[in-house]
Amino acid sequence: MGDQLVTIDPEILGGTPVFTGTRVPIAVLFENLADGLTLDEIIESYPTLRRSMVIEALHQAESLLELLKAA
C-alpha cells in the first residue's frame, strides 16, 4: 500500500485530506461509520478504497486518540 495513507494536495479536492491514490476524503470513513454503515458497505460504496486502507486509517485514528489521552 505504500507508506502514506493520507494525501493533502491543493490540486485534489482543494486540499481535503484523502486516502492516497483516491479522491475519497478520510472524513467519509468516519461520517459513514457514524451513520451506521459497516466497513463492507463503505468499501462497496467507494470502490477505490481497499479494506487494508480503511483498517489502517482506523488504527491510526486510535493511536492518535491514545496520544491525546496520555497528554
All heavy atoms as TSV, in Angstrom:
chain	resi	resn	atom	element	x	y	z
A	1	MET	N	N	0.822	-1.193	0.000
A	1	MET	CA	C	0.000	0.000	0.000
A	1	MET	C	C	0.859	1.245	0.000
A	1	MET	O	O	0.388	2.318	-0.308
A	1	MET	CB	C	-0.943	-0.033	1.202
A	1	MET	CG	C	-1.819	1.201	1.312
A	1	MET	SD	S	-3.177	1.036	2.446
A	1	MET	CE	C	-2.358	0.941	3.997
A	2	GLY	N	N	2.123	1.143	0.340
A	2	GLY	CA	C	2.956	2.321	0.410
A	2	GLY	C	C	2.981	2.867	1.823
A	2	GLY	O	O	2.290	2.392	2.711
A	3	ASP	N	N	3.806	3.881	2.014
A	3	ASP	CA	C	3.993	4.425	3.354
A	3	ASP	C	C	2.943	5.442	3.747
A	3	ASP	O	O	2.674	5.635	4.909
A	3	ASP	CB	C	5.376	5.071	3.446
A	3	ASP	CG	C	6.482	4.057	3.256
A	3	ASP	OD1	O	6.455	3.018	3.924
A	3	ASP	OD2	O	7.366	4.328	2.426
A	4	GLN	N	N	2.374	6.105	2.777
A	4	GLN	CA	C	1.495	7.227	3.066
A	4	GLN	C	C	0.035	6.839	2.878
A	4	GLN	O	O	-0.378	6.446	1.796
A	4	GLN	CB	C	1.863	8.393	2.148
A	4	GLN	CG	C	1.194	9.672	2.520
A	4	GLN	CD	C	1.708	10.832	1.676
A	4	GLN	OE1	O	2.657	10.698	0.923
A	4	GLN	NE2	N	1.057	11.966	1.814
A	5	LEU	N	N	-0.741	6.959	3.922
A	5	LEU	CA	C	-2.158	6.631	3.869
A	5	LEU	C	C	-2.992	7.838	3.427
A	5	LEU	O	O	-3.982	7.689	2.736
A	5	LEU	CB	C	-2.634	6.156	5.243
A	5	LEU	CG	C	-4.102	5.811	5.373
A	5	LEU	CD1	C	-4.441	4.586	4.529
A	5	LEU	CD2	C	-4.461	5.565	6.818
A	6	VAL	N	N	-2.555	9.023	3.830
A	6	VAL	CA	C	-3.317	10.249	3.595
A	6	VAL	C	C	-2.534	11.188	2.687
A	6	VAL	O	O	-1.332	11.372	2.863
A	6	VAL	CB	C	-3.621	10.970	4.931
A	6	VAL	CG1	C	-4.381	12.258	4.690
A	6	VAL	CG2	C	-4.376	10.059	5.873
A	7	THR	N	N	-3.240	11.781	1.736
A	7	THR	CA	C	-2.665	12.808	0.875
A	7	THR	C	C	-3.425	14.104	1.087
A	7	THR	O	O	-4.658	14.102	1.117
A	7	THR	CB	C	-2.767	12.394	-0.616
A	7	THR	OG1	O	-1.983	11.219	-0.822
A	7	THR	CG2	C	-2.292	13.491	-1.540
A	8	ILE	N	N	-2.668	15.183	1.246
A	8	ILE	CA	C	-3.249	16.520	1.312
A	8	ILE	C	C	-2.572	17.327	0.207
A	8	ILE	O	O	-1.380	17.617	0.284
A	8	ILE	CB	C	-3.026	17.175	2.692
A	8	ILE	CG1	C	-3.660	16.322	3.779
A	8	ILE	CG2	C	-3.579	18.603	2.698
A	8	ILE	CD1	C	-3.352	16.778	5.191
A	9	ASP	N	N	-3.334	17.620	-0.818
A	9	ASP	CA	C	-2.796	18.285	-2.009
A	9	ASP	C	C	-3.832	19.294	-2.485
A	9	ASP	O	O	-4.983	18.930	-2.729
A	9	ASP	CB	C	-2.536	17.228	-3.086
A	9	ASP	CG	C	-1.955	17.780	-4.367
A	9	ASP	OD1	O	-2.096	18.983	-4.655
A	9	ASP	OD2	O	-1.373	16.981	-5.114
A	10	PRO	N	N	-3.437	20.556	-2.626
A	10	PRO	CA	C	-4.410	21.561	-3.056
A	10	PRO	C	C	-5.043	21.259	-4.417
A	10	PRO	O	O	-6.110	21.762	-4.723
A	10	PRO	CB	C	-3.611	22.866	-3.111
A	10	PRO	CG	C	-2.211	22.532	-2.786
A	10	PRO	CD	C	-2.125	21.109	-2.379
A	11	GLU	N	N	-4.402	20.408	-5.200
A	11	GLU	CA	C	-4.936	20.037	-6.516
A	11	GLU	C	C	-5.970	18.907	-6.429
A	11	GLU	O	O	-6.616	18.585	-7.416
A	11	GLU	CB	C	-3.792	19.611	-7.444
A	11	GLU	CG	C	-2.761	20.691	-7.697
A	11	GLU	CD	C	-3.334	21.877	-8.443
A	11	GLU	OE1	O	-4.122	21.677	-9.388
A	11	GLU	OE2	O	-2.995	23.023	-8.071
A	12	ILE	N	N	-6.083	18.286	-5.279
A	12	ILE	CA	C	-7.047	17.187	-5.092
A	12	ILE	C	C	-8.085	17.637	-4.074
A	12	ILE	O	O	-7.771	17.814	-2.892
A	12	ILE	CB	C	-6.354	15.894	-4.616
A	12	ILE	CG1	C	-5.277	15.458	-5.609
A	12	ILE	CG2	C	-7.387	14.782	-4.420
A	12	ILE	CD1	C	-4.406	14.326	-5.128
A	13	LEU	N	N	-9.287	17.845	-4.515
A	13	LEU	CA	C	-10.403	18.284	-3.666
A	13	LEU	C	C	-10.043	19.495	-2.808
A	13	LEU	O	O	-10.430	19.581	-1.642
A	13	LEU	CB	C	-10.907	17.136	-2.797
A	13	LEU	CG	C	-11.526	15.945	-3.522
A	13	LEU	CD1	C	-11.963	14.883	-2.523
A	13	LEU	CD2	C	-12.703	16.354	-4.379
A	14	GLY	N	N	-9.273	20.396	-3.389
A	14	GLY	CA	C	-8.941	21.640	-2.698
A	14	GLY	C	C	-8.134	21.455	-1.420
A	14	GLY	O	O	-8.172	22.299	-0.534
A	15	GLY	N	N	-7.389	20.363	-1.318
A	15	GLY	CA	C	-6.556	20.129	-0.147
A	15	GLY	C	C	-7.220	19.330	0.950
A	15	GLY	O	O	-6.644	19.129	2.017
A	16	THR	N	N	-8.430	18.858	0.710
A	16	THR	CA	C	-9.100	17.993	1.683
A	16	THR	C	C	-8.290	16.710	1.851
A	16	THR	O	O	-7.883	16.113	0.855
A	16	THR	CB	C	-10.522	17.628	1.183
A	16	THR	OG1	O	-11.271	18.832	1.054
A	16	THR	CG2	C	-11.228	16.678	2.134
A	17	PRO	N	N	-8.013	16.276	3.071
A	17	PRO	CA	C	-7.277	15.024	3.251
A	17	PRO	C	C	-8.050	13.844	2.637
A	17	PRO	O	O	-9.225	13.635	2.944
A	17	PRO	CB	C	-7.177	14.876	4.771
A	17	PRO	CG	C	-7.341	16.268	5.301
A	17	PRO	CD	C	-8.295	16.939	4.346
A	18	VAL	N	N	-7.365	13.125	1.752
A	18	VAL	CA	C	-7.978	11.978	1.078
A	18	VAL	C	C	-7.103	10.749	1.270
A	18	VAL	O	O	-5.916	10.855	1.598
A	18	VAL	CB	C	-8.156	12.230	-0.443
A	18	VAL	CG1	C	-9.097	13.390	-0.706
A	18	VAL	CG2	C	-6.824	12.441	-1.138
A	19	PHE	N	N	-7.709	9.575	1.075
A	19	PHE	CA	C	-6.921	8.352	1.035
A	19	PHE	C	C	-5.990	8.447	-0.171
A	19	PHE	O	O	-6.436	8.762	-1.275
A	19	PHE	CB	C	-7.828	7.125	0.894
A	19	PHE	CG	C	-8.556	6.751	2.148
A	19	PHE	CD1	C	-9.845	7.211	2.379
A	19	PHE	CD2	C	-7.956	5.935	3.094
A	19	PHE	CE1	C	-10.527	6.858	3.532
A	19	PHE	CE2	C	-8.629	5.577	4.258
A	19	PHE	CZ	C	-9.916	6.042	4.469
A	20	THR	N	N	-4.721	8.196	0.025
A	20	THR	CA	C	-3.734	8.283	-1.048
A	20	THR	C	C	-4.141	7.414	-2.229
A	20	THR	O	O	-4.560	6.271	-2.055
A	20	THR	CB	C	-2.344	7.871	-0.521
A	20	THR	OG1	O	-1.962	8.797	0.495
A	20	THR	CG2	C	-1.306	7.867	-1.623
A	21	GLY	N	N	-4.031	7.998	-3.416
A	21	GLY	CA	C	-4.369	7.286	-4.644
A	21	GLY	C	C	-5.846	7.306	-4.980
A	21	GLY	O	O	-6.275	6.666	-5.932
A	22	THR	N	N	-6.635	8.045	-4.177
A	22	THR	CA	C	-8.072	8.146	-4.409
A	22	THR	C	C	-8.491	9.611	-4.322
A	22	THR	O	O	-7.680	10.476	-4.014
A	22	THR	CB	C	-8.895	7.365	-3.358
A	22	THR	OG1	O	-8.933	8.113	-2.135
A	22	THR	CG2	C	-8.330	5.972	-3.100
A	23	ARG	N	N	-9.754	9.828	-4.560
A	23	ARG	CA	C	-10.358	11.138	-4.307
A	23	ARG	C	C	-11.405	11.002	-3.197
A	23	ARG	O	O	-12.360	11.751	-3.134
A	23	ARG	CB	C	-10.982	11.690	-5.595
A	23	ARG	CG	C	-9.926	11.971	-6.672
A	23	ARG	CD	C	-10.517	12.512	-7.945
A	23	ARG	NE	N	-11.190	13.781	-7.770
A	23	ARG	CZ	C	-10.592	14.984	-7.721
A	23	ARG	NH1	N	-9.299	15.067	-7.819
A	23	ARG	NH2	N	-11.311	16.079	-7.587
A	24	VAL	N	N	-11.207	10.034	-2.332
A	24	VAL	CA	C	-12.145	9.773	-1.233
A	24	VAL	C	C	-11.610	10.446	0.031
A	24	VAL	O	O	-10.545	10.074	0.544
A	24	VAL	CB	C	-12.314	8.258	-0.986
A	24	VAL	CG1	C	-13.283	8.013	0.163
A	24	VAL	CG2	C	-12.775	7.548	-2.251
A	25	PRO	N	N	-12.335	11.446	0.546
A	25	PRO	CA	C	-11.904	12.102	1.778
A	25	PRO	C	C	-11.863	11.129	2.955
A	25	PRO	O	O	-12.727	10.259	3.087
A	25	PRO	CB	C	-12.973	13.174	2.015
A	25	PRO	CG	C	-13.581	13.413	0.666
A	25	PRO	CD	C	-13.534	12.073	-0.022
A	26	ILE	N	N	-10.871	11.297	3.802
A	26	ILE	CA	C	-10.764	10.484	5.010
A	26	ILE	C	C	-12.036	10.629	5.849
A	26	ILE	O	O	-12.534	9.662	6.425
A	26	ILE	CB	C	-9.527	10.902	5.840
A	26	ILE	CG1	C	-8.242	10.653	5.059
A	26	ILE	CG2	C	-9.504	10.202	7.186
A	26	ILE	CD1	C	-7.894	9.214	4.828
A	27	ALA	N	N	-12.578	11.839	5.898
A	27	ALA	CA	C	-13.780	12.098	6.701
A	27	ALA	C	C	-14.951	11.212	6.296
A	27	ALA	O	O	-15.808	10.891	7.131
A	27	ALA	CB	C	-14.172	13.566	6.597
A	28	VAL	N	N	-14.993	10.787	5.033
A	28	VAL	CA	C	-16.086	9.921	4.560
A	28	VAL	C	C	-16.161	8.644	5.384
A	28	VAL	O	O	-17.246	8.162	5.713
A	28	VAL	CB	C	-15.899	9.611	3.049
A	28	VAL	CG1	C	-16.686	8.400	2.613
A	28	VAL	CG2	C	-16.296	10.817	2.221
A	29	LEU	N	N	-15.006	8.093	5.729
A	29	LEU	CA	C	-14.986	6.863	6.531
A	29	LEU	C	C	-15.712	7.086	7.854
A	29	LEU	O	O	-16.615	6.336	8.213
A	29	LEU	CB	C	-13.542	6.427	6.771
A	29	LEU	CG	C	-13.341	5.307	7.786
A	29	LEU	CD1	C	-14.062	4.031	7.361
A	29	LEU	CD2	C	-11.865	5.064	8.021
A	30	PHE	N	N	-15.334	8.146	8.551
A	30	PHE	CA	C	-15.905	8.386	9.878
A	30	PHE	C	C	-17.365	8.835	9.808
A	30	PHE	O	O	-18.175	8.442	10.661
A	30	PHE	CB	C	-15.027	9.376	10.638
A	30	PHE	CG	C	-13.643	8.824	10.842
A	30	PHE	CD1	C	-12.606	9.207	10.006
A	30	PHE	CD2	C	-13.392	7.881	11.819
A	30	PHE	CE1	C	-11.333	8.670	10.162
A	30	PHE	CE2	C	-12.137	7.334	11.986
A	30	PHE	CZ	C	-11.103	7.723	11.153
A	31	GLU	N	N	-17.705	9.599	8.793
A	31	GLU	CA	C	-19.104	10.011	8.620
A	31	GLU	C	C	-19.989	8.796	8.354
A	31	GLU	O	O	-21.082	8.685	8.917
A	31	GLU	CB	C	-19.221	11.000	7.463
A	31	GLU	CG	C	-18.595	12.348	7.765
A	31	GLU	CD	C	-18.382	13.207	6.527
A	31	GLU	OE1	O	-18.670	12.756	5.392
A	31	GLU	OE2	O	-17.891	14.338	6.702
A	32	ASN	N	N	-19.517	7.902	7.500
A	32	ASN	CA	C	-20.306	6.705	7.184
A	32	ASN	C	C	-20.415	5.774	8.377
A	32	ASN	O	O	-21.476	5.187	8.620
A	32	ASN	CB	C	-19.715	5.975	5.973
A	32	ASN	CG	C	-20.134	6.597	4.672
A	32	ASN	OD1	O	-21.157	6.237	4.115
A	32	ASN	ND2	N	-19.362	7.550	4.180
A	33	LEU	N	N	-19.340	5.624	9.136
A	33	LEU	CA	C	-19.410	4.804	10.349
A	33	LEU	C	C	-20.401	5.415	11.342
A	33	LEU	O	O	-21.192	4.695	11.955
A	33	LEU	CB	C	-18.033	4.671	10.987
A	33	LEU	CG	C	-17.046	3.771	10.259
A	33	LEU	CD1	C	-15.654	3.897	10.884
A	33	LEU	CD2	C	-17.513	2.324	10.257
A	34	ALA	N	N	-20.365	6.729	11.486
A	34	ALA	CA	C	-21.293	7.408	12.390
A	34	ALA	C	C	-22.738	7.229	11.948
A	34	ALA	O	O	-23.647	7.182	12.782
A	34	ALA	CB	C	-20.954	8.891	12.478
A	35	ASP	N	N	-22.941	7.099	10.637
A	35	ASP	CA	C	-24.287	6.876	10.106
A	35	ASP	C	C	-24.730	5.422	10.219
A	35	ASP	O	O	-25.839	5.080	9.814
A	35	ASP	CB	C	-24.363	7.316	8.642
A	35	ASP	CG	C	-24.337	8.829	8.484
A	35	ASP	OD1	O	-24.613	9.547	9.470
A	35	ASP	OD2	O	-24.033	9.295	7.365
A	36	GLY	N	N	-23.836	4.554	10.720
A	36	GLY	CA	C	-24.214	3.164	10.946
A	36	GLY	C	C	-23.838	2.191	9.840
A	36	GLY	O	O	-24.209	1.024	9.902
A	37	LEU	N	N	-23.109	2.656	8.820
A	37	LEU	CA	C	-22.698	1.746	7.756
A	37	LEU	C	C	-21.591	0.830	8.248
A	37	LEU	O	O	-20.781	1.215	9.097
A	37	LEU	CB	C	-22.208	2.522	6.528
A	37	LEU	CG	C	-23.285	2.994	5.558
A	37	LEU	CD1	C	-24.115	4.108	6.155
A	37	LEU	CD2	C	-22.663	3.426	4.261
A	38	THR	N	N	-21.539	-0.364	7.697
A	38	THR	CA	C	-20.467	-1.298	8.016
A	38	THR	C	C	-19.259	-1.004	7.123
A	38	THR	O	O	-19.377	-0.305	6.108
A	38	THR	CB	C	-20.906	-2.752	7.783
A	38	THR	OG1	O	-21.113	-2.938	6.370
A	38	THR	CG2	C	-22.170	-3.095	8.560
A	39	LEU	N	N	-18.118	-1.562	7.499
A	39	LEU	CA	C	-16.936	-1.394	6.649
A	39	LEU	C	C	-17.192	-1.939	5.252
A	39	LEU	O	O	-16.799	-1.325	4.259
A	39	LEU	CB	C	-15.728	-2.085	7.265
A	39	LEU	CG	C	-15.164	-1.480	8.535
A	39	LEU	CD1	C	-13.908	-2.226	8.959
A	39	LEU	CD2	C	-14.879	-0.012	8.388
A	40	ASP	N	N	-17.855	-3.085	5.162
A	40	ASP	CA	C	-18.152	-3.657	3.850
A	40	ASP	C	C	-19.019	-2.722	3.013
A	40	ASP	O	O	-18.795	-2.568	1.816
A	40	ASP	CB	C	-18.839	-5.021	3.992
A	40	ASP	CG	C	-17.888	-6.100	4.480
A	40	ASP	OD1	O	-16.665	-5.986	4.233
A	40	ASP	OD2	O	-18.361	-7.064	5.100
A	41	GLU	N	N	-20.006	-2.090	3.635
A	41	GLU	CA	C	-20.869	-1.164	2.905
A	41	GLU	C	C	-20.091	0.062	2.430
A	41	GLU	O	O	-20.293	0.537	1.307
A	41	GLU	CB	C	-22.050	-0.730	3.786
A	41	GLU	CG	C	-23.038	-1.839	4.052
A	41	GLU	CD	C	-24.068	-1.485	5.112
A	41	GLU	OE1	O	-23.735	-0.771	6.087
A	41	GLU	OE2	O	-25.214	-1.939	4.970
A	42	ILE	N	N	-19.193	0.544	3.267
A	42	ILE	CA	C	-18.393	1.709	2.896
A	42	ILE	C	C	-17.477	1.358	1.729
A	42	ILE	O	O	-17.406	2.096	0.735
A	42	ILE	CB	C	-17.582	2.226	4.102
A	42	ILE	CG1	C	-18.534	2.726	5.203
A	42	ILE	CG2	C	-16.615	3.328	3.681
A	42	ILE	CD1	C	-17.882	2.954	6.543
A	43	ILE	N	N	-16.805	0.237	1.834
A	43	ILE	CA	C	-15.887	-0.189	0.775
A	43	ILE	C	C	-16.648	-0.445	-0.525
A	43	ILE	O	O	-16.174	-0.118	-1.609
A	43	ILE	CB	C	-15.086	-1.423	1.238
A	43	ILE	CG1	C	-14.142	-1.017	2.387
A	43	ILE	CG2	C	-14.312	-2.045	0.085
A	43	ILE	CD1	C	-13.567	-2.172	3.165
A	44	GLU	N	N	-17.828	-0.988	-0.413
A	44	GLU	CA	C	-18.647	-1.223	-1.614
A	44	GLU	C	C	-19.052	0.106	-2.262
A	44	GLU	O	O	-19.099	0.223	-3.484
A	44	GLU	CB	C	-19.894	-2.027	-1.239
A	44	GLU	CG	C	-20.732	-2.438	-2.419
A	44	GLU	CD	C	-21.910	-3.301	-1.999
A	44	GLU	OE1	O	-21.716	-4.232	-1.204
A	44	GLU	OE2	O	-23.026	-3.017	-2.474
A	45	SER	N	N	-19.315	1.115	-1.437
A	45	SER	CA	C	-19.734	2.418	-1.956
A	45	SER	C	C	-18.581	3.205	-2.574
A	45	SER	O	O	-18.801	4.087	-3.402
A	45	SER	CB	C	-20.340	3.261	-0.830
A	45	SER	OG	O	-21.521	2.667	-0.350
A	46	TYR	N	N	-17.368	2.917	-2.153
A	46	TYR	CA	C	-16.175	3.627	-2.631
A	46	TYR	C	C	-15.168	2.594	-3.131
A	46	TYR	O	O	-14.249	2.198	-2.403
A	46	TYR	CB	C	-15.571	4.489	-1.513
A	46	TYR	CG	C	-16.522	5.544	-1.032
A	46	TYR	CD1	C	-17.381	5.302	0.036
A	46	TYR	CD2	C	-16.588	6.775	-1.666
A	46	TYR	CE1	C	-18.285	6.266	0.467
A	46	TYR	CE2	C	-17.484	7.750	-1.239
A	46	TYR	CZ	C	-18.325	7.481	-0.181
A	46	TYR	OH	O	-19.216	8.434	0.238
A	47	PRO	N	N	-15.334	2.132	-4.359
A	47	PRO	CA	C	-14.532	1.012	-4.861
A	47	PRO	C	C	-13.025	1.283	-4.946
A	47	PRO	O	O	-12.252	0.336	-5.056
A	47	PRO	CB	C	-15.115	0.726	-6.243
A	47	PRO	CG	C	-16.070	1.800	-6.541
A	47	PRO	CD	C	-16.334	2.576	-5.308
A	48	THR	N	N	-12.599	2.552	-4.860
A	48	THR	CA	C	-11.161	2.808	-4.869
A	48	THR	C	C	-10.526	2.552	-3.502
A	48	THR	O	O	-9.300	2.509	-3.389
A	48	THR	CB	C	-10.843	4.255	-5.313
A	48	THR	OG1	O	-11.518	5.169	-4.458
A	48	THR	CG2	C	-11.252	4.481	-6.765
A	49	LEU	N	N	-11.358	2.374	-2.482
A	49	LEU	CA	C	-10.837	2.052	-1.151
A	49	LEU	C	C	-10.604	0.554	-1.037
A	49	LEU	O	O	-11.369	-0.249	-1.553
A	49	LEU	CB	C	-11.827	2.466	-0.060
A	49	LEU	CG	C	-12.060	3.946	0.149
A	49	LEU	CD1	C	-13.043	4.159	1.306
A	49	LEU	CD2	C	-10.758	4.674	0.417
A	50	ARG	N	N	-9.544	0.219	-0.335
A	50	ARG	CA	C	-9.282	-1.183	-0.015
A	50	ARG	C	C	-9.457	-1.370	1.483
A	50	ARG	O	O	-9.234	-0.442	2.270
A	50	ARG	CB	C	-7.861	-1.567	-0.438
A	50	ARG	CG	C	-7.668	-1.571	-1.950
A	50	ARG	CD	C	-6.314	-2.122	-2.357
A	50	ARG	NE	N	-5.194	-1.583	-1.611
A	50	ARG	CZ	C	-4.553	-0.455	-1.893
A	50	ARG	NH1	N	-4.921	0.275	-2.929
A	50	ARG	NH2	N	-3.535	-0.052	-1.151
A	51	ARG	N	N	-9.849	-2.548	1.860
A	51	ARG	CA	C	-10.061	-2.851	3.280
A	51	ARG	C	C	-8.812	-2.483	4.093
A	51	ARG	O	O	-8.916	-1.915	5.183
A	51	ARG	CB	C	-10.424	-4.317	3.459
A	51	ARG	CG	C	-10.585	-4.724	4.915
A	51	ARG	CD	C	-11.119	-6.134	5.040
A	51	ARG	NE	N	-12.515	-6.178	4.679
A	51	ARG	CZ	C	-13.521	-5.823	5.471
A	51	ARG	NH1	N	-13.276	-5.395	6.689
A	51	ARG	NH2	N	-14.753	-5.900	5.054
A	52	SER	N	N	-7.645	-2.799	3.579
A	52	SER	CA	C	-6.401	-2.512	4.320
A	52	SER	C	C	-6.246	-1.016	4.587
A	52	SER	O	O	-5.751	-0.624	5.653
A	52	SER	CB	C	-5.192	-3.063	3.563
A	52	SER	OG	O	-5.079	-2.466	2.287
A	53	MET	N	N	-6.665	-0.185	3.647
A	53	MET	CA	C	-6.589	1.269	3.828
A	53	MET	C	C	-7.518	1.724	4.947
A	53	MET	O	O	-7.138	2.541	5.798
A	53	MET	CB	C	-6.982	1.989	2.534
A	53	MET	CG	C	-6.094	1.718	1.356
A	53	MET	SD	S	-6.878	2.230	-0.190
A	53	MET	CE	C	-6.410	3.938	-0.239
A	54	VAL	N	N	-8.718	1.197	4.930
A	54	VAL	CA	C	-9.724	1.589	5.919
A	54	VAL	C	C	-9.296	1.139	7.314
A	54	VAL	O	O	-9.365	1.911	8.275
A	54	VAL	CB	C	-11.097	1.002	5.525
A	54	VAL	CG1	C	-12.112	1.197	6.626
A	54	VAL	CG2	C	-11.580	1.616	4.224
A	55	ILE	N	N	-8.815	-0.091	7.420
A	55	ILE	CA	C	-8.366	-0.614	8.714
A	55	ILE	C	C	-7.187	0.206	9.228
A	55	ILE	O	O	-7.120	0.561	10.408
A	55	ILE	CB	C	-7.998	-2.107	8.605
A	55	ILE	CG1	C	-9.224	-2.946	8.219
A	55	ILE	CG2	C	-7.343	-2.609	9.878
A	55	ILE	CD1	C	-10.344	-2.928	9.233
A	56	GLU	N	N	-6.249	0.530	8.352
A	56	GLU	CA	C	-5.092	1.336	8.763
A	56	GLU	C	C	-5.531	2.716	9.232
A	56	GLU	O	O	-4.994	3.242	10.212
A	56	GLU	CB	C	-4.078	1.436	7.630
A	56	GLU	CG	C	-2.844	2.232	7.992
A	56	GLU	CD	C	-2.053	1.678	9.164
A	56	GLU	OE1	O	-2.122	0.465	9.443
A	56	GLU	OE2	O	-1.358	2.481	9.828
A	57	ALA	N	N	-6.486	3.325	8.563
A	57	ALA	CA	C	-6.995	4.635	8.986
A	57	ALA	C	C	-7.594	4.551	10.387
A	57	ALA	O	O	-7.378	5.438	11.224
A	57	ALA	CB	C	-8.027	5.162	7.993
A	58	LEU	N	N	-8.307	3.490	10.657
A	58	LEU	CA	C	-8.897	3.307	11.985
A	58	LEU	C	C	-7.816	3.098	13.041
A	58	LEU	O	O	-7.892	3.650	14.142
A	58	LEU	CB	C	-9.888	2.144	11.969
A	58	LEU	CG	C	-11.139	2.382	11.127
A	58	LEU	CD1	C	-11.961	1.102	11.020
A	58	LEU	CD2	C	-11.975	3.518	11.695
A	59	HIS	N	N	-6.790	2.326	12.710
A	59	HIS	CA	C	-5.677	2.115	13.648
A	59	HIS	C	C	-4.942	3.429	13.927
A	59	HIS	O	O	-4.589	3.704	15.079
A	59	HIS	CB	C	-4.695	1.076	13.109
A	59	HIS	CG	C	-5.175	-0.334	13.207
A	59	HIS	ND1	N	-5.552	-0.931	14.392
A	59	HIS	CD2	C	-5.339	-1.267	12.251
A	59	HIS	CE1	C	-5.936	-2.166	14.169
A	59	HIS	NE2	N	-5.817	-2.400	12.869
A	60	GLN	N	N	-4.723	4.221	12.884
A	60	GLN	CA	C	-4.038	5.494	13.086
A	60	GLN	C	C	-4.885	6.451	13.923
A	60	GLN	O	O	-4.351	7.159	14.784
A	60	GLN	CB	C	-3.666	6.120	11.745
A	60	GLN	CG	C	-2.514	5.399	11.080
A	60	GLN	CD	C	-2.009	6.101	9.839
A	60	GLN	OE1	O	-2.240	7.293	9.632
A	60	GLN	NE2	N	-1.313	5.360	8.998
A	61	ALA	N	N	-6.187	6.464	13.689
A	61	ALA	CA	C	-7.076	7.307	14.498
A	61	ALA	C	C	-7.040	6.862	15.959
A	61	ALA	O	O	-6.983	7.701	16.873
A	61	ALA	CB	C	-8.497	7.248	13.950
A	62	GLU	N	N	-7.040	5.552	16.173
A	62	GLU	CA	C	-6.966	5.027	17.539
A	62	GLU	C	C	-5.660	5.451	18.208
A	62	GLU	O	O	-5.656	5.880	19.369
A	62	GLU	CB	C	-7.073	3.500	17.515
A	62	GLU	CG	C	-6.961	2.867	18.878
A	62	GLU	CD	C	-6.973	1.361	18.823
A	62	GLU	OE1	O	-6.566	0.776	17.801
A	62	GLU	OE2	O	-7.387	0.761	19.827
A	63	SER	N	N	-4.552	5.365	17.482
A	63	SER	CA	C	-3.251	5.768	18.028
A	63	SER	C	C	-3.234	7.246	18.400
A	63	SER	O	O	-2.702	7.629	19.451
A	63	SER	CB	C	-2.137	5.474	17.021
A	63	SER	OG	O	-2.006	4.089	16.824
A	64	LEU	N	N	-3.812	8.071	17.544
A	64	LEU	CA	C	-3.885	9.498	17.838
A	64	LEU	C	C	-4.708	9.768	19.085
A	64	LEU	O	O	-4.359	10.612	19.913
A	64	LEU	CB	C	-4.449	10.266	16.650
A	64	LEU	CG	C	-3.518	10.394	15.457
A	64	LEU	CD1	C	-4.279	10.985	14.266
A	64	LEU	CD2	C	-2.315	11.243	15.796
A	65	LEU	N	N	-5.807	9.058	19.233
A	65	LEU	CA	C	-6.644	9.243	20.422
A	65	LEU	C	C	-5.915	8.798	21.680
A	65	LEU	O	O	-6.047	9.432	22.735
A	65	LEU	CB	C	-7.960	8.476	20.256
A	65	LEU	CG	C	-8.919	9.065	19.231
A	65	LEU	CD1	C	-10.100	8.133	19.004
A	65	LEU	CD2	C	-9.401	10.440	19.648
A	66	GLU	N	N	-5.127	7.734	21.594
A	66	GLU	CA	C	-4.349	7.281	22.742
A	66	GLU	C	C	-3.300	8.321	23.123
A	66	GLU	O	O	-3.072	8.565	24.304
A	66	GLU	CB	C	-3.688	5.933	22.441
A	66	GLU	CG	C	-4.652	4.765	22.416
A	66	GLU	CD	C	-5.361	4.533	23.741
A	66	GLU	OE1	O	-4.726	4.679	24.816
A	66	GLU	OE2	O	-6.565	4.219	23.706
A	67	LEU	N	N	-2.682	8.951	22.109
A	67	LEU	CA	C	-1.714	10.016	22.398
A	67	LEU	C	C	-2.378	11.193	23.097
A	67	LEU	O	O	-1.827	11.769	24.027
A	67	LEU	CB	C	-1.048	10.492	21.108
A	67	LEU	CG	C	-0.014	9.565	20.487
A	67	LEU	CD1	C	0.428	10.097	19.130
A	67	LEU	CD2	C	1.186	9.412	21.414
A	68	LEU	N	N	-3.562	11.560	22.643
A	68	LEU	CA	C	-4.288	12.658	23.268
A	68	LEU	C	C	-4.668	12.327	24.703
A	68	LEU	O	O	-4.601	13.167	25.593
A	68	LEU	CB	C	-5.543	13.001	22.457
A	68	LEU	CG	C	-5.302	13.654	21.104
A	68	LEU	CD1	C	-6.617	13.773	20.339
A	68	LEU	CD2	C	-4.644	15.009	21.269
A	69	LYS	N	N	-5.060	11.081	24.904
A	69	LYS	CA	C	-5.441	10.642	26.245
A	69	LYS	C	C	-4.259	10.701	27.189
A	69	LYS	O	O	-4.394	11.060	28.361
A	69	LYS	CB	C	-6.008	9.218	26.174
A	69	LYS	CG	C	-6.549	8.694	27.470
A	69	LYS	CD	C	-7.240	7.376	27.247
A	69	LYS	CE	C	-6.348	6.258	27.701
A	69	LYS	NZ	N	-6.990	4.936	27.628
A	70	ALA	N	N	-3.077	10.361	26.694
A	70	ALA	CA	C	-1.873	10.340	27.528
A	70	ALA	C	C	-1.324	11.746	27.798
A	70	ALA	O	O	-0.564	11.933	28.740
A	70	ALA	CB	C	-0.799	9.489	26.846
A	71	ALA	N	N	-1.722	12.705	26.978
A	71	ALA	CA	C	-1.168	14.073	27.142
A	71	ALA	C	C	-1.756	14.803	28.317
A	71	ALA	O	O	-2.737	14.544	28.862
A	71	ALA	CB	C	-1.430	14.868	25.871
